[in-house]
Amino acid sequence: MPQVSYADAAQQRRRCPGQACPGSPHGPGTRTKAVGTTAAGQEHRVHTGYMGRIIGTILGAILAIWLAVTAAGGIFATLKAFLIIGLIALAVFIVVWFVAGRPRRG
């Protein structure tokens, strides 16, 4: 496997933003695994960010749905409160109207 540094992997990501690059899951050719070497000589894989984008998209969709449901619940509660206040005001208006319309005593 070819040795690829973190800087080379980052440069590859900057060179192909949002499009299929060689070595990506949707790119031409075979998929290669980028490998870096630490000071101790241990090899480890370079994170490409593809899985992070998928997880971020899923979490973003879940949070957007949660926000929409929460906002809809708040709007519904506000409308319900306005309806109750309006009905109370209507009842008070009708009572005052009937009391004012009665003939006076003596």
Helices and strands as residue ranges (DSSP letters): H 6-15, E 35-37, E 43-45, H 50-101
